[in-house]
Amino acid sequence: MKGYIDSIETMGLVDGPGIRMVVFLKGCQLRCLYCHNPETWTLKDAEVITSDELVAKAQNNSSYYEHGGITFSGGEPLMQPDFLLDCLKKCKAINLHTALDTSGVGIGNYEEILTYTDLVILDIKAVTEEEYERVTGHSMAAFQMFLQALKKMQKPVWLRQVIVPGINDDEEHILKLKEYIKEIPNVEKVELLPYHLYGVEKYKKMNIPYPLDGVPAMDEEKVAKLTELLNR
């Protein structure tokens, strides 16, 4: 089984518990205003790798991942469901902890994929249909399908949301988010991530208009206060 990847990080520390191998798969349907990885949207310039090669790479470094594991990220890993599922099955066969870092918008087979997933790191783009379409350029319907599968499978969840000046950086939004996540079971952690400008140069090199041109990086102190409000 072959897959298309952008890159592999062998010593990841933030995308799941412990030290992890993080695999960034190519492909994504969403066009989020704050996306900093536009090079992962399509399969262009992808590295082609087999599931056996990928799992062997993880197994070779298994001593580092004893209390960690492997995380599939992107792009959007759910855009390559067959390859993802094959990798997950093979990782579980060698007792490797598996995490899925996702926006929840792929092309199906969610329940079987979640069967072999130990942790879901879910990016919450917005909490209303109007806000979701503004941020991603897409309807919320596809995300809701994944969310229903996630609720059914009862997997541990870490939630993340990027906080952007002028879009979702006010207390009203955080209180809406707080109510929204009450409906998601098994949430172990919620992280508010400050919007940054790391992707600006990539857009210039790829000759793509930057959607948030002129918007400053998010004040980290304000994010800390919003996090306090969320956890209160």
N, CA, C and O of each residue as an XYZ file, in Angstrom:
928
protein
N       0.846     -1.197      0.000
C       0.000      0.000      0.000
C       0.880      1.245      0.000
O       1.730      1.406      0.876
N       0.679      2.129     -0.984
C       1.494      3.330     -1.105
C       0.736      4.561     -0.630
O      -0.477      4.674     -0.811
N       1.471      5.475     -0.022
C       0.896      6.729      0.424
C       1.748      7.890     -0.030
O       2.883      7.715     -0.472
N       1.176      9.099      0.089
C       1.841     10.317     -0.361
C       2.045     11.228      0.843
O       1.086     11.687      1.462
N       3.303     11.478      1.161
C       3.593     12.251      2.356
C       4.398     13.502      2.013
O       5.073     13.575      0.986
N       4.304     14.471      2.900
C       5.075     15.697      2.766
C       6.400     15.576      3.495
O       7.450     15.939      2.966
N       6.339     15.059      4.722
C       7.560     14.934      5.522
C       7.306     14.047      6.729
O       6.168     13.684      7.025
N       8.383     13.705      7.416
C       8.312     12.920      8.649
C       9.176     13.590      9.705
O      10.340     13.902      9.457
N       8.613     13.807     10.863
C       9.363     14.327     12.015
C       9.592     13.162     12.966
O       8.637     12.528     13.414
N      10.841     12.878     13.275
C      11.142     11.670     14.046
C      11.162     11.883     15.557
O      11.160     10.914     16.316
N      11.183     13.133     16.000
C      11.265     13.389     17.446
C      10.220     14.417     17.870
O      10.551     15.401     18.532
N       8.976     14.198     17.497
C       7.910     15.123     17.846
C       7.560     15.062     19.316
O       7.529     13.985     19.910
N       7.296     16.222     19.906
C       7.030     16.298     21.351
C       5.665     16.902     21.691
O       5.295     16.943     22.864
N       4.915     17.368     20.699
C       3.664     18.071     21.014
C       2.418     17.425     20.408
O       1.299     17.790     20.767
N       2.598     16.481     19.502
C       1.453     15.887     18.808
C       1.103     14.517     19.379
O       1.124     13.499     18.688
N       0.779     14.538     20.673
C       0.460     13.307     21.376
C       1.417     13.099     22.530
O       2.389     13.841     22.670
N       1.154     12.088     23.370
C       1.993     11.861     24.549
C       3.365     11.296     24.197
O       3.502     10.515     23.256
N       4.380     11.699     24.962
C       5.721     11.153     24.795
C       6.408     11.631     23.532
O       5.958     12.574     22.881
N       7.505     10.966     23.194
C       8.240     11.249     21.958
C       7.573     10.472     20.827
O       7.244      9.295     20.977
N       7.377     11.156     19.676
C       6.587     10.530     18.617
C       7.210     10.741     17.235
O       7.916     11.719     16.990
N       6.930      9.810     16.364
C       7.191     10.020     14.952
C       5.922     10.624     14.363
O       4.843     10.041     14.473
N       6.050     11.787     13.740
C       4.894     12.486     13.180
C       4.985     12.434     11.662
O       5.961     12.897     11.071
N       3.964     11.870     11.041
C       3.932     11.701      9.591
C       2.938     12.704      9.005
O       1.749     12.669      9.321
N       3.434     13.593      8.153
C       2.588     14.620      7.541
C       2.167     14.139      6.156
O       2.961     14.144      5.215
N       0.898     13.723      6.046
C       0.377     13.236      4.781
C      -0.089     14.392      3.900
O      -0.470     15.455      4.390
N      -0.049     14.161      2.608
C      -0.485     15.162      1.637
C      -1.998     15.095      1.428
O      -2.629     14.055      1.616
N      -2.557     16.244      1.032
C      -3.957     16.329      0.664
C      -4.817     16.963      1.739
O      -4.741     16.582      2.907
N      -5.640     17.935      1.347
C      -6.600     18.541      2.267
C      -7.661     19.267      1.460
O      -7.346     19.994      0.518
N      -8.925     19.068      1.832
C     -10.033     19.740      1.137
C     -10.244     21.168      1.629
O     -10.703     22.024      0.873
N      -9.911     21.427      2.897
C     -10.179     22.736      3.486
C      -9.156     23.765      3.026
O      -8.038     23.424      2.638
N      -9.558     25.018      3.077
C      -8.649     26.128      2.782
C      -8.768     27.138      3.920
O      -9.282     28.243      3.749
N      -8.282     26.728      5.072
C      -8.419     27.535      6.279
C      -7.661     28.859      6.130
O      -6.569     28.908      5.563
N      -8.262     29.917      6.646
C      -7.671     31.248      6.527
C      -6.255     31.293      7.080
O      -5.401     32.005      6.553
N      -6.007     30.538      8.135
C      -4.719     30.610      8.831
C      -3.792     29.436      8.519
O      -2.789     29.250      9.207
N      -4.104     28.649      7.506
C      -3.273     27.483      7.196
C      -1.827     27.904      6.940
O      -1.575     28.832      6.171
N      -0.888     27.229      7.578
C       0.518     27.559      7.372
C       1.261     26.461      6.600
O       2.486     26.490      6.484
N       0.492     25.482      6.069
C       1.108     24.418      5.280
C       0.417     24.270      3.918
O      -0.078     23.186      3.610
N       0.370     25.327      3.093
C      -0.322     25.218      1.805
C       0.313     24.190      0.872
O      -0.329     23.718     -0.066
N       1.571     23.844      1.129
C       2.246     22.848      0.292
C       1.677     21.443      0.478
O       1.994     20.532     -0.287
N       0.830     21.270      1.506
C       0.246     19.953      1.748
C      -1.153     19.804      1.152
O      -1.753     18.735      1.270
N      -1.681     20.835      0.521
C      -3.053     20.784      0.015
C      -3.232     19.712     -1.055
O      -4.242     19.008     -1.059
N      -2.274     19.579     -1.953
C      -2.369     18.621     -3.056
C      -1.248     17.591     -2.951
O      -0.408     17.660     -2.054
N      -1.245     16.642     -3.876
C      -0.216     15.591     -3.880
C       1.049     16.017     -4.616
O       1.989     15.233     -4.748
N       1.073     17.255     -5.094
C       2.240     17.744     -5.827
C       3.503     17.662     -4.969
O       3.503     18.030     -3.794
N       4.577     17.169     -5.589
C       5.894     17.057     -4.933
C       5.873     16.124     -3.727
O       6.705     16.255     -2.830
N       4.929     15.183     -3.698
C       4.846     14.253     -2.572
C       5.965     13.216     -2.626
O       6.457     12.856     -3.695
N       6.346     12.753     -1.449
C       7.222     11.590     -1.347
C       6.317     10.357     -1.280
O       5.408     10.292     -0.454
N       6.570      9.395     -2.143
C       5.777      8.174     -2.158
C       6.460      7.150     -1.255
O       7.657      6.891     -1.382
N       5.684      6.577     -0.349
C       6.232      5.615      0.607
C       5.213      4.507      0.822
O       4.010      4.759      0.763
N       5.672      3.287      1.072
C       4.745      2.195      1.352
C       4.482      2.129      2.854
O       5.270      2.629      3.658
N       3.380      1.515      3.214
C       3.058      1.359      4.637
C       4.118      0.525      5.339
O       4.445      0.785      6.497
N       4.659     -0.477      4.647
C       5.711     -1.310      5.247
C       6.966     -0.483      5.528
O       7.587     -0.629      6.581
N       7.334      0.381      4.590
C       8.514      1.223      4.786
C       8.305      2.187      5.952
O       9.215      2.424      6.747
N       7.115      2.730      6.041
C       6.820      3.692      7.094
C       6.849      3.039      8.470
O       7.445      3.574      9.405
N       6.210      1.891      8.589
C       6.162      1.208      9.881
C       7.547      0.689     10.266
O       7.903      0.678     11.445
N       8.329      0.258      9.271
C       9.698     -0.184      9.557
C      10.534      0.956     10.111
O      11.361      0.757     11.000
N      10.314      2.158      9.578
C      11.034      3.337     10.083
C      10.668      3.593     11.550
O      11.530      3.904     12.373
N       9.390      3.459     11.857
C       8.960      3.641     13.238
C       9.534      2.551     14.134
O       9.961      2.827     15.256
N       9.546      1.330     13.650
C      10.051      0.215     14.447
C      11.547      0.350     14.708
O      12.028     -0.026     15.777
N      12.284      0.887     13.735
C      13.724      1.086     13.905
C      14.031      2.065     15.029
O      15.084      1.983     15.662
N      13.102      2.999     15.279
C      13.285      3.995     16.339
C      12.410      3.704     17.556
O      12.167      4.588     18.377
N      11.938      2.467     17.669
C      10.943      2.127     18.690
C      11.424      2.383     20.113
O      10.605      2.613     21.002
N      12.733      2.347     20.347
C      13.234      2.607     21.701
C      12.917      4.032     22.140
O      12.702      4.282     23.326
N      12.886      4.977     21.181
C      12.541      6.369     21.495
C      11.056      6.514     21.783
O      10.648      7.392     22.543
N      10.247      5.650     21.176
C       8.801      5.795     21.238
C       8.145      4.894     22.279
O       6.934      4.675     22.247
N       8.955      4.373     23.203
C       8.429      3.435     24.202
C       7.256      4.031     24.977
O       6.279      3.339     25.259
N       7.354      5.321     25.321
C       6.263      5.997     26.033
C       5.558      7.010     25.121
O       4.809      7.867     25.590
N       5.809      6.898     23.826
C       5.191      7.772     22.845
C       4.497      6.955     21.780
O       3.672      6.094     22.088
N       4.832      7.223     20.511
C       4.198      6.462     19.448
C       4.305      7.172     18.117
O       5.282      7.875     17.856
N       3.302      6.990     17.275
C       3.276      7.573     15.943
C       2.010      8.401     15.779
O       0.926      7.989     16.193
N       2.160      9.575     15.167
C       1.027     10.462     14.921
C       0.916     10.727     13.425
O       1.897     11.086     12.773
N      -0.280     10.547     12.894
C      -0.543     10.838     11.486
C      -1.213     12.200     11.394
O      -2.289     12.422     11.949
N      -0.550     13.110     10.681
C      -1.013     14.482     10.578
C      -1.047     14.875      9.106
O      -1.041     14.003      8.238
N      -1.084     16.165      8.812
C      -1.153     16.565      7.416
C      -0.827     18.025      7.218
O      -0.101     18.628      8.008
N      -1.379     18.596      6.140
C      -2.451     18.075      5.333
C      -3.583     17.481      6.180
O      -3.815     17.890      7.318
N      -4.249     16.546      5.611
C      -5.327     15.843      6.291
C      -5.177     14.345      6.058
O      -5.412     13.864      4.949
N      -4.787     13.601      7.095
C      -4.563     12.158      6.927
C      -5.791     11.392      6.464
O      -5.660     10.343      5.833
N      -6.988     11.900      6.768
C      -8.209     11.203      6.363
C      -8.461     11.295      4.859
O      -9.398     10.674      4.357
N      -7.648     12.051      4.135
C      -7.772     12.115      2.683
C      -7.117     10.906      2.011
O      -7.317     10.678      0.818
N      -6.349     10.142      2.759
C      -5.759      8.903      2.251
C      -6.192      7.751      3.168
O      -5.345      7.143      3.822
N      -7.485      7.444      3.227
C      -8.002      6.510      4.228
C      -7.459      5.097      4.115
O      -7.212      4.461      5.140
N      -7.264      4.583      2.908
C      -6.784      3.207      2.747
C      -5.350      3.076      3.250
O      -5.022      2.141      3.981
N      -4.506      4.012      2.854
C      -3.113      3.999      3.312
C      -3.046      4.209      4.821
O      -2.299      3.520      5.516
N      -3.821      5.154      5.319
C      -3.842      5.435      6.751
C      -4.258      4.201      7.545
O      -3.615      3.846      8.532
N      -5.330      3.553      7.113
C      -5.821      2.367      7.811
C      -4.785      1.253      7.805
O      -4.575      0.589      8.821
N      -4.141      1.047      6.669
C      -3.117      0.002      6.577
C      -1.965      0.285      7.540
O      -1.469     -0.622      8.208
N      -1.547      1.541      7.605
C      -0.468      1.921      8.531
C      -0.894      1.726      9.987
O      -0.128      1.204     10.797
N      -2.107      2.143     10.310
C      -2.595      2.022     11.681
C      -2.633      0.559     12.120
O      -2.211      0.228     13.228
N      -3.133     -0.304     11.259
C      -3.199     -1.737     11.589
C      -1.806     -2.293     11.854
O      -1.603     -3.041     12.811
N      -0.861     -1.933     11.018
C       0.504     -2.451     11.169
C       1.194     -1.868     12.392
O       2.017     -2.537     13.017
N       0.871     -0.637     12.736
C       1.429     -0.035     13.949
C       0.890     -0.725     15.198
O       1.636     -0.988     16.142
N      -0.405     -1.015     15.196
C      -0.992     -1.706     16.353
C      -0.458     -3.112     16.471
O      -0.379     -3.643     17.579
N      -0.082     -3.746     15.347
C       0.471     -5.111     15.378
C       1.818     -5.157     16.097
O       2.224     -6.207     16.596
N       2.518     -4.002     16.150
C       3.797     -3.955     16.875
C       3.644     -3.147     18.171
O       4.627     -2.677     18.745
N       2.390     -2.997     18.615
C       2.084     -2.341     19.899
C       2.568     -0.888     19.974
O       3.062     -0.441     21.009
N       2.420     -0.170     18.876
C       2.798      1.233     18.837
C       1.556      2.096     19.061
O       0.533      1.912     18.400
N       1.655      3.034     19.994
C       0.548      3.949     20.270
C       0.295      4.814     19.045
O       1.230      5.379     18.477
N      -0.973      4.920     18.633
C      -1.309      5.659     17.418
C      -2.170      6.877     17.729
O      -3.091      6.817     18.544
N      -1.852      7.975     17.066
C      -2.647      9.199     17.213
C      -2.979      9.742     15.832
O      -2.204      9.602     14.886
N      -4.142     10.360     15.739
C      -4.615     10.947     14.494
C      -4.839     12.434     14.723
O      -5.730     12.825     15.477
N      -4.029     13.262     14.072
C      -4.147     14.716     14.166
C      -4.945     15.178     12.955
O      -4.434     15.156     11.836
N      -6.189     15.595     13.162
C      -7.117     15.751     12.048
C      -8.055     16.930     12.194
O      -8.333     17.393     13.300
N      -8.538     17.410     11.056
C      -9.617     18.395     11.042
C     -10.967     17.702     10.947
O     -12.009     18.351     11.032
N     -10.951     16.376     10.772
C     -12.185     15.607     10.704
C     -12.891     15.682      9.366
O     -14.078     15.370      9.272
N     -12.167     16.095      8.320
C     -12.782     16.198      6.998
C     -11.969     15.365      6.011
O     -10.933     15.801      5.508
N     -12.461     14.161      5.748
C     -11.779     13.262      4.829
C     -12.740     12.691      3.821
O     -13.661     13.369      3.365
N     -12.517     11.414      3.468
C     -13.387     10.786      2.466
C     -13.930      9.444      2.953
O     -14.173      8.532      2.163
N     -14.117      9.344      4.282
C     -14.865      8.203      4.798
C     -14.064      7.122      5.490
O     -12.864      7.259      5.729
N     -14.778      6.015      5.813
C     -14.249      4.860      6.539
C     -13.748      5.252      7.927
O     -12.756      4.710      8.415
N     -14.439      6.194      8.553
C     -13.981      6.754      9.813
C     -13.995      5.739     10.954
O     -13.046      5.681     11.736
N     -15.038      4.956     11.058
C     -15.152      4.053     12.206
C     -14.059      2.998     12.201
O     -13.498      2.694     13.254
N     -13.744      2.436     11.047
C     -12.675      1.431     11.007
C     -11.332      2.075     11.311
O     -10.512      1.493     12.022
N     -11.099      3.271     10.779
C      -9.860      3.987     11.084
C      -9.741      4.241     12.583
O      -8.673      4.049     13.165
N     -10.826      4.669     13.204
C     -10.797      4.959     14.642
C     -10.622      3.700     15.480
O     -10.139      3.775     16.610
N     -11.005      2.553     14.949
C     -10.806      1.293     15.661
C      -9.338      1.082     16.006
O      -9.015      0.526     17.055
N      -8.454      1.524     15.124
C      -7.012      1.318     15.317
C      -6.293      2.596     15.759
O      -5.067      2.685     15.684
N      -7.060      3.571     16.214
C      -6.507      4.843     16.677
C      -6.655      4.945     18.188
O      -7.748      4.761     18.723
N      -5.549      5.241     18.879
C      -5.584      5.341     20.338
C      -5.968      6.739     20.821
O      -6.555      6.886     21.893
N      -5.644      7.753     20.041
C      -5.903      9.137     20.444
C      -6.258      9.955     19.213
O      -5.624      9.818     18.167
N      -7.274     10.808     19.337
C      -7.625     11.738     18.272
C      -7.309     13.155     18.737
O      -7.798     13.604     19.774
N      -6.490     13.850     17.960
C      -6.199     15.262     18.195
C      -7.028     16.024     17.168
O      -6.686     16.063     15.986
N      -8.109     16.624     17.624
C      -9.114     17.187     16.713
C      -9.043     18.704     16.679
O      -9.128     19.372     17.709
N      -8.887     19.225     15.482
C      -8.831     20.676     15.271
C     -10.254     21.204     15.102
O     -10.931     20.903     14.119
N     -10.691     21.992     16.075
C     -12.012     22.612     16.002
C     -11.869     23.945     15.270
O     -11.318     24.904     15.811
N     -12.362     23.997     14.055
C     -12.213     25.216     13.244
C     -13.151     26.317     13.712
O     -12.767     27.486     13.757
N     -14.392     25.947     14.064
C     -15.411     26.906     14.491
C     -16.556     26.125     15.109
O     -16.605     24.899     15.003
N     -17.478     26.831     15.755
C     -18.573     26.137     16.447
C     -19.943     26.399     15.823
O     -20.942     25.838     16.271
N     -19.998     27.245     14.797
C     -21.259     27.469     14.076
C     -21.002     27.291     12.590
O     -19.869     27.411     12.123
N     -22.075     27.001     11.848
C     -21.950     26.800     10.401
C     -21.389     28.045      9.711
O     -20.517     27.938      8.849
N     -21.885     29.216     10.085
C     -21.439     30.459      9.455
C     -19.948     30.695      9.687
O     -19.210     31.022      8.757
N     -19.511     30.525     10.937
C     -18.103     30.734     11.264
C     -17.223     29.689     10.580
O     -16.127     29.998     10.112
N     -17.712     28.459     10.527
C     -16.937     27.371      9.918
C     -16.696     27.653      8.435
O     -15.580     27.490      7.942
N     -17.738     28.074      7.733
C     -17.594     28.371      6.305
C     -16.655     29.556      6.089
O     -15.891     29.590      5.124
N     -16.722     30.520      6.997
C     -15.826     31.672      6.875
C     -14.365     31.258      7.034
O     -13.496     31.725      6.297
N     -14.103     30.385      7.992
C     -12.730     29.991      8.291
C     -12.176     28.996      7.280
O     -11.011     29.095      6.894
N     -13.001     28.030      6.839
C     -12.500     26.922      6.018
C     -12.881     26.983      4.550
O     -12.249     26.338      3.714
N     -13.927     27.768      4.226
C     -14.420     27.782      2.860
C     -15.314     26.605      2.531
O     -15.653     26.402      1.365
N     -15.709     25.815      3.541
C     -16.528     24.624      3.335
C     -17.663     24.552      4.352
O     -17.631     25.201      5.397
N     -18.654     23.754      4.016
C     -19.742     23.471      4.941
C     -19.229     22.627      6.107
O     -18.213     21.940      6.003
N     -19.949     22.699      7.202
C     -19.595     21.938      8.401
C     -20.077     20.481      8.329
O     -19.747     19.684      9.207
N     -20.849     20.127      7.300
C     -21.487     18.816      7.231
C     -20.479     17.666      7.275
O     -20.693     16.681      7.981
N     -19.391     17.787      6.529
C     -18.398     16.701      6.494
C     -17.747     16.514      7.864
O     -17.516     15.385      8.295
N     -17.456     17.607      8.539
C     -16.887     17.520      9.885
C     -17.858     16.828     10.838
O     -17.443     16.028     11.676
N     -19.135     17.131     10.713
C     -20.139     16.535     11.597
C     -20.195     15.015     11.432
O     -20.449     14.298     12.400
N     -19.963     14.523     10.222
C     -19.946     13.078      9.988
C     -18.820     12.415     10.774
O     -19.011     11.368     11.392
N     -17.648     13.038     10.743
C     -16.529     12.482     11.507
C     -16.807     12.578     13.002
O     -16.512     11.646     13.750
N     -17.370     13.694     13.438
C     -17.645     13.891     14.857
C     -18.622     12.838     15.375
O     -18.472     12.358     16.499
N     -19.609     12.477     14.578
C     -20.548     11.441     14.978
C     -19.843     10.095     15.122
O     -20.118      9.345     16.059
N     -18.942      9.792     14.202
C     -18.174      8.542     14.293
C     -17.290      8.553     15.533
O     -17.152      7.536     16.212
N     -16.697      9.699     15.826
C     -15.830      9.824     17.000
C     -16.615      9.603     18.289
O     -16.141      8.931     19.205
N     -17.814     10.169     18.356
C     -18.662      9.976     19.535
C     -19.036      8.507     19.694
O     -19.044      7.983     20.808
N     -19.341      7.853     18.600
C     -19.729      6.447     18.641
C     -18.588      5.562     19.102
O     -18.798      4.629     19.878
N     -17.369      5.847     18.627
C     -16.217      4.986     18.926
C     -15.608      5.271     20.296
O     -14.808      4.477     20.792
N     -15.981      6.411     20.922
C     -15.564      6.716     22.287
C     -14.036      6.713     22.465
O     -13.512      6.112     23.403
N     -13.347      7.380     21.566
C     -11.890      7.465     21.649
C     -11.452      8.681     22.469
O     -12.135      9.704     22.462
N     -10.329      8.582     23.170
C      -9.790      9.751     23.871
C      -9.512     10.882     22.883
O      -9.061     10.639     21.764
N      -9.783     12.113     23.300
C      -9.682     13.257     22.393
C      -8.894     14.396     23.033
O      -9.104     14.742     24.196
N      -7.992     14.965     22.255
C      -7.414     16.266     22.571
C      -8.001     17.252     21.572
O      -7.978     16.994     20.369
N      -8.523     18.369     22.046
C      -9.098     19.381     21.168
C      -8.149     20.571     21.038
O      -7.497     20.977     22.000
N      -8.092     21.115     19.826
C      -7.272     22.292     19.578
C      -8.072     23.315     18.774
O      -8.896     22.958     17.933
N      -7.814     24.581     19.047
C      -8.362     25.627     18.190
C      -7.344     26.745     18.075
O      -6.769     27.189     19.069
N      -7.131     27.194     16.837
C      -6.253     28.333     16.571
C      -7.033     29.621     16.851
O      -8.145     29.808     16.356
N      -6.434     30.494     17.644
C      -7.073     31.760     17.999
C      -6.464     32.876     17.145
O      -5.258     33.121     17.173
N      -7.347     33.549     16.378
C      -6.920     34.551     15.405
C      -7.492     35.915     15.773
O      -8.687     36.019     16.051
N      -6.668     36.965     15.781
C      -7.174     38.316     16.079
C      -8.332     38.700     15.167
O      -8.259     38.551     13.947
N      -9.406     39.198     15.785
C     -10.533     39.682     15.024
C     -11.483     38.614     14.521
O     -12.511     38.939     13.927
N     -11.164     37.343     14.747
C     -12.028     36.250     14.279
C     -12.638     35.494     15.451
O     -13.855     35.320     15.513
N     -11.799     35.044     16.380
C     -12.323     34.242     17.498
C     -11.576     34.514     18.797
O     -11.453     33.629     19.644
N     -11.075     35.742     18.955
C     -10.238     36.046     20.115
C     -10.974     36.810     21.208
O     -10.355     37.532     21.990
N     -12.307     36.651     21.265
C     -13.068     37.353     22.303
C     -13.706     36.362     23.268
O     -13.820     35.175     22.964
N     -14.117     36.853     24.424
C     -14.670     35.995     25.461
C     -15.969     35.326     25.014
O     -16.238     34.185     25.389
N     -16.771     36.026     24.219
C     -18.032     35.451     23.739
C     -17.784     34.158     22.963
O     -18.485     33.162     23.144
N     -16.775     34.193     22.099
C     -16.459     32.986     21.329
C     -15.987     31.858     22.237
O     -16.380     30.706     22.054
N     -15.154     32.180     23.204
C     -14.618     31.144     24.089
C     -15.736     30.489     24.900
O     -15.695     29.283     25.141
N     -16.718     31.260     25.316
C     -17.847     30.691     26.050
C     -18.689     29.786     25.144
O     -19.203     28.762     25.594
N     -18.831     30.166     23.862
C     -19.517     29.296     22.896
C     -18.737     27.995     22.707
O     -19.321     26.912     22.656
N     -17.429     28.113     22.606
C     -16.578     26.932     22.453
C     -16.705     26.015     23.663
O     -16.756     24.792     23.534
N     -16.754     26.628     24.834
C     -16.876     25.865     26.074
C     -18.149     25.026     26.071
O     -18.129     23.863     26.473
N     -19.246     25.607     25.623
C     -20.508     24.865     25.550
C     -20.445     23.788     24.479
O     -20.959     22.685     24.669
N     -19.820     24.104     23.359
C     -19.742     23.167     22.240
C     -18.994     21.895     22.634
O     -19.429     20.791     22.308
N     -17.880     22.047     23.329
C     -17.066     20.869     23.632
C     -17.661     20.011     24.739
O     -17.212     18.886     24.960
N     -18.661     20.525     25.431
C     -19.341     19.704     26.435
C     -20.061     18.517     25.789
O     -20.328     17.510     26.444
N     -20.372     18.653     24.492
C     -21.085     17.595     23.772
C     -20.142     16.542     23.195
O     -20.598     15.564     22.603
N     -18.838     16.730     23.359
C     -17.856     15.781     22.825
C     -17.324     14.925     23.969
O     -16.727     15.462     24.903
N     -17.524     13.604     23.923
C     -17.096     12.748     25.032
C     -15.588     12.507     25.044
O     -14.904     12.657     24.032
N     -15.095     12.130     26.221
C     -13.708     11.683     26.405
C     -12.661     12.739     26.061
O     -11.564     12.410     25.610
N     -13.002     13.998     26.275
C     -12.021     15.061     26.027
C     -11.030     15.101     27.191
O     -11.415     15.328     28.338
N      -9.772     14.882     26.888
C      -8.734     14.869     27.920
C      -8.006     16.207     28.037
O      -7.447     16.527     29.086
N      -8.019     16.979     26.962
C      -7.254     18.226     26.945
C      -7.849     19.159     25.903
O      -8.326     18.718     24.858
N      -7.814     20.475     26.204
C      -8.210     21.484     25.227
C      -7.093     22.514     25.148
O      -6.671     23.059     26.168
N      -6.618     22.777     23.944
C      -5.529     23.720     23.743
C      -5.967     24.845     22.813
O      -6.520     24.593     21.742
N      -5.719     26.074     23.220
C      -5.896     27.230     22.358
C      -4.521     27.611     21.813
O      -3.595     27.883     22.577
N      -4.401     27.628     20.496
C      -3.106     27.875     19.861
C      -3.078     29.273     19.247
O      -3.956     29.608     18.452
N      -2.096     30.088     19.594
C      -2.038     31.448     19.029
C      -1.684     31.431     17.541
O      -0.734     30.767     17.125
N      -2.449     32.161     16.760
C      -2.150     32.325     15.335
C      -0.774     32.950     15.169
O      -0.412     33.887     15.881
N       0.000     32.410     14.206
C       1.340     32.941     13.941
C       1.496     33.231     12.441
O       0.589     32.977     11.649
N       2.634     33.754     12.083
C       2.869     34.176     10.703
C       3.857     33.273      9.979
O       4.441     33.679      8.975
N       4.052     32.054     10.475
C       5.064     31.165      9.912
C       4.817     30.818      8.445
O       5.761     30.537      7.707
N       3.564     30.835      8.023
C       3.260     30.400      6.662
C       3.312     31.481      5.599
O       3.175     31.185      4.412
N       3.506     32.730      6.002
C       3.418     33.844      5.049
C       4.401     33.682      3.889
O       4.028     33.866      2.731
N       5.635     33.344      4.190
C       6.650     33.222      3.141
C       6.335     32.078      2.188
O       6.653     32.155      1.002
N       5.709     31.012      2.699
C       5.343     29.896      1.828
C       4.355     30.348      0.767
O       4.476     29.973     -0.399
N       3.375     31.155      1.168
C       2.381     31.668      0.212
C       3.057     32.511     -0.864
O       2.712     32.418     -2.042
N       4.015     33.327     -0.458
C       4.723     34.164     -1.427
C       5.482     33.310     -2.435
O       5.444     33.571     -3.638
N       6.177     32.280     -1.932
C       6.954     31.408     -2.810
C       6.056     30.636     -3.764
O       6.439     30.360     -4.901
N       4.847     30.284     -3.294
C       3.917     29.520     -4.125
C       3.002     30.423     -4.956
O       2.146     29.945     -5.700
N       3.199     31.740     -4.815
C       2.401     32.730     -5.564
C       0.908     32.569     -5.288
O       0.084     32.594     -6.203
N       0.575     32.402     -3.992
C      -0.812     32.274     -3.552
C      -1.135     33.484     -2.679
O      -0.354     33.805     -1.783
N      -2.255     34.163     -2.908
C      -2.629     35.292     -2.035
C      -2.800     34.810     -0.596
O      -3.421     33.777     -0.345
N      -2.244     35.566      0.338
C      -2.354     35.185      1.747
C      -3.669     35.720      2.318
O      -3.883     36.932      2.323
N      -4.561     34.835      2.802
C      -5.910     35.261      3.220
C      -5.937     36.252      4.367
O      -6.852     37.071      4.453
N      -4.946     36.192      5.252
C      -4.955     37.059      6.431
C      -3.854     38.117      6.351
O      -3.256     38.490      7.360
N      -3.606     38.581      5.154
C      -2.587     39.610      4.964
C      -2.897     40.826      5.834
O      -3.991     41.386      5.770
N      -1.928     41.223      6.642
C      -2.104     42.381      7.512
C      -2.569     42.057      8.913
O      -2.527     42.916      9.794
N      -3.021     40.810      9.139
C      -3.450     40.411     10.483
C      -2.210     40.064     11.305
O      -1.406     39.240     10.870
N      -2.033     40.664     12.472
C      -0.837     40.393     13.274
C      -0.904     39.036     13.957
O      -1.974     38.438     14.076
N       0.241     38.564     14.399
C       0.276     37.337     15.187
C      -0.520     37.542     16.469
O      -0.603     38.652     16.993
N      -1.099     36.466     16.959
C      -1.934     36.543     18.151
C      -1.090     36.785     19.398
O      -0.031     36.182     19.573
N      -1.571     37.669     20.252
C      -0.921     37.965     21.532
C      -1.015     36.731     22.435
O      -2.113     36.306     22.796
N       0.114     36.171     22.791
C       0.129     34.936     23.581
C      -0.405     35.149     24.996
O      -0.985     34.233     25.578
N      -0.219     36.339     25.552
C      -0.758     36.619     26.877
C      -2.285     36.613     26.853
O      -2.927     36.142     27.792
N      -2.856     37.138     25.778
C      -4.309     37.135     25.658
C      -4.819     35.699     25.512
O      -5.854     35.346     26.076
N      -4.092     34.875     24.756
C      -4.482     33.465     24.614
C      -4.451     32.772     25.971
O      -5.316     31.949     26.271
N      -3.465     33.100     26.782
C      -3.375     32.510     28.118
C      -4.595     32.890     28.962
O      -5.114     32.061     29.709
N      -5.052     34.134     28.845
C      -6.236     34.580     29.593
C      -7.498     33.888     29.082
O      -8.373     33.525     29.869
N      -7.590     33.706     27.758
C      -8.741     33.012     27.184
C      -8.739     31.540     27.591
O      -9.794     30.943     27.806
N      -7.559     30.974     27.691
C      -7.437     29.586     28.155
C      -7.912     29.441     29.594
O      -8.569     28.467     29.962
N      -7.561     30.439     30.393
C      -8.009     30.450     31.788
C      -9.525     30.518     31.852
O     -10.144     29.825     32.660
N     -10.127     31.342     31.014
C     -11.578     31.458     30.956
C     -12.200     30.133     30.528
O     -13.214     29.716     31.087
N     -11.609     29.480     29.555
C     -12.121     28.212     29.055
C     -12.087     27.131     30.133
O     -13.000     26.311     30.228
N     -11.040     27.136     30.933
C     -10.858     26.085     31.943
C     -11.551     26.403     33.260
O     -11.618     25.555     34.150
N     -12.066     27.619     33.387
C     -12.641     28.032     34.677
C     -13.878     27.219     35.001
O     -14.497     27.425     36.045
